Amino acid sequence: MNLVRSPAESVVLATSSTFDNSRYEQACDQAIAMCDGNLRSTIKALIMANEYLEVELQELQAAIAAGCAPSLEQAAAPHD
């Protein structure tokens, strides 16, 4: 699955009035601090976290495809 934003989505995000860069700056500072200031360790930890989330997403998509979990459409449908 491709998790990269399209150029159009990126432009909308970057030009949005609600875009708050300080949130990302704070998150970066926190991640670096958690790795004792070691930038290589910080990048490695973020890559590992991203890979974990990608596997979780694939497992959830497989469960939905197999009918073991409700799809987003089913969850959003009004209940009678």
C-alpha positions, 0 to 999 in steps of 0.5 A: 500500500502506498502511504505517500500523499499525492502532490495535490494532497501535499499542497493542500496540507502545506497551504492549509490555514490549520497547518501547525509546523510547531506541532511537528517541531515539538514531536521531533524534539521529543523523539530526539530527546527519547533517543538521548540526542542520537539522531541515527537512533531517532531515525531508526526508531521512527522507521521501526515504528512506521514498519510496525504500523504498516504491518498492523494496517495490512493485518487489519485490511486482511481481516476486513477483506476476510470479513472478520472485521467491519469495514469503514462503510459498515461501521459508518452505516446507521443501525436499525 
